[in-house]
């Protein structure tokens, strides 16, 4: 019995070494199932989180205004209404409509320290959520940020 435990431990360690550098999109569905059961959900989640982090950072860096939202969120609706009223062009991501939306939201939490939506970025910098966006509008700071 002791031998079997050691063999399984070695197999898991080997699986982690072999599959850790593989991107999730490169895995076939059968490989994904094997990794999920061999490495465990946490190992697969780490692979997805790196991709979500790259996605979030790229979108924030490459767009003047980015809003990460959820379509049903009343605070998100207020933020989008404000930006629409001001005729601001912005890139919108409805996280609840994206397959990896939860992973992206987790990545945004690491980037900004904010766990909630909306999560607004202007010129690559985190503005905040709805309250901060509304405050920035009231104080004139939003117009300054958009003009920069």
N, C-alpha and C positions, 0 to 999 in steps of 0.2 A: 504494500500500500504506500509506503514511503517513497518508493521508486516512482510510482504513478504521479504523486504530487509534484515531485521534482521535474518530471517530464512535462507536465502541464505548465508549470512555472516557466520552464525554458521555452516552451512553445509560445506562451503569451509574450515573453520578452522578445523573442524573435519576431513575432507578428508586429509588435510595436515598432521595432527597428525597421522592418521591411515596409510597413504601410504608413508610417508617420509622415514621410515626405511626399506622399502621393496626394494630389488634389482630389477633392470629392468628385468633381466632374469627370475625372479620368477613370473613375471606378465603374465597373459594370454593375448592374443591379445585383448579380449573384455575389460579386466580391464585396459589395457594400453590406449585404446581409451577413456575410462571413465576418467582416471586420466588426460590425455591430455586435455580433455575438461573441467574438473572440476578444477583441480589445475592450469592448464595453462602450456604452453610450458616451461616456465622457471623452474618450479618444476621438470618436467621430465628431463630437461637438467642437472640439478644439480645431479640427480641420475646417469646419464650417465657419467658426468664429473668425479665423484668420481671413477668410474670403470676405466675410461681411465687413470686417474692419477695413480691408483694402477698398472695398466698394464705397463705404461711407467716406473715407478720407479722399478718395478720388473725386467723388461728387462735390464734396465741400470745397476742395481746391480748384475745381474746374468750372464752377458756377458762381456767379456773383451773389445770388440769393438762393438758398436751399431751405425747403421746409419738409421736415419729416413729420408725418401726420398719421392719424387714423380717421377714416371716413366718417365714423359715427361719433367722434369726440366733439362735444360742444365748444371746448376751448380752441380746438383746431379750426373749427368752422369760423370762430370769431377772428382768428389770426388770418385765415385765408380771405375772409370778407374785407378786412382792413387792407391787406395787400392788393386785393382786386380793386377796391375803391380808389386806392392811390395809383392804380394802373402800373403796379410793379410787376416786372417779368420775374418769375421765380420757377425753380425746378421743384416739383412736388413729388413726394414719395408717400403713398398711402400704405403704411407698413402692414396693416391688416389685410391688404389685398395682394401681398407679396409672399411667395413661398418661404423666403428666408427673412421675413419681416421681424420676427422675434430676435433672430441673430443680429440683424442690423441695429435694432433698438438696444441690444446689449452692448454692441460695439460703440454706439453713440453715448451710452452711459459712461464707458471708459474714456471716451474722447472729451466729453463735456462735463461729466459729473452729474448730469441731469438724467433721471430715469423716466421722466414723463414726456408726453407729446402735448402740443407741438414742440419741436426742437428746431429752432431757427438759427441759421448761419448766414452772415453777410460778409462778403469779401474774405472768406476763409476763417472768420472769427465767430465764435459762439455768441449770439445775442441772448438767447434764453427761450422761455416758453411764451405763452400768450400774455401773461402779466407784464413781463419785461418788454415785449413787443409793443403792447398798448402804452406802457409808460414811456418808452422811447418815442413813440408817436406824439404823445402829449407834450413832451419836453422839447421836441424838435430834433432830438438825437437821431431818430430814424431817418429823417430827411438828410442829415449830415452823412450818415453811414452809406445811404444809397447814392449820394452824390460823389462819394470818394472813389 
